Amino acid sequence: MRRLGVVENIAHDGTVLIRSEFAPSRGADVRDKRNRPLGRVVKVFGPVQEPFAAVRPVGPASLSLIGADVFVDEGNHANQEDRRGRRSH
């Protein structure tokens, strides 16, 4: 597991916003410090040096997550091609 960053905020729709140390790939599994699943990365945006990662949580997100360190599961998700990455013609 690799440290992804710190939870900055929770959006009104339940999406967890993380100030990350690197740009994770979409679909990467995100876990808390106890190795419990938090959700999956759905979007990466913001400045290149410290991007934000939007994570769709598995269950309802608690406000106690704000300020917590989160980690990304280093698996084979980085080698998988997602649907948006393919050319359509």
N, C-alpha and C positions, 0 to 999 in steps of 0.2 A: 504494500500500500504506500501511496505517495501523498504527502500533504497537499491538498488542493488550495486551501485558504481559510478565510473566516467568514461566517455568515454575517452579512451586513443588514439585511432586512427581509421581511416576509411581505410579499405583495398581497393586494386585496383578493386576488383569485387563488391564493395559497402557494404560489410559486416562491421558492426560496432563492434569494439573491445572494451570491457569494462573491466576495472580492478575492479573485484567485491569483496565484503566483505564476501561473502559466495558462495557456489556452488548452483546455481538455477537449477531447473529441466529443461530438454529439453522440449521445447514447451511452456515455461512460457511467458506470455505477458509482454513486457517491455514498459514503458511509461516515458514521460519526466515530468518535474516538474509541468507543466500545465495540467497533466493527459491526454495528447494527445498520441495516440498509436505510438510507435516507431517501433516495430517489435516483432519477437519471437526468443527465444534462440534456436540456432541450434547446438551449441557445447560448452562444458566447458573443459578447458585444463589449464595446468600450475601447479604451486605449490599449495599445499593443503591449506596453510594459506591465500593466496590471489590469487585465480584462475582468469583466464580470461574467459569471456563469449563472444562468437561470436553470434551476433544478425543479423538476416536477416531482413532488414528494410521493412516497408510497401511500402514506396515510395522512391524516391531518397534521399540519405543521404547528408545533408549539412555539410560543413566543420565547421560551427559555433557550431556543436554539440560537438566538441573536448573540453574537460574540463568540460562539463555539467554533473550534477548529473542526474542519471536515477533511476527509481523505477520499481519494479516487482509487478505485480498484484497477490495478494495472493488469489487464487481461488481453484478450485478442480483439477487443472492440476497436482498437486503433487500426488494425489491418482490414477490418470489414468496410466495404464500400456501402454507403447509404444511398437511398433512392435519389436524393437531391444531387449527389455527386456524379451521377451518370449523365452522359449526353443523350438527348432524346432523338437525335437524328443521325 
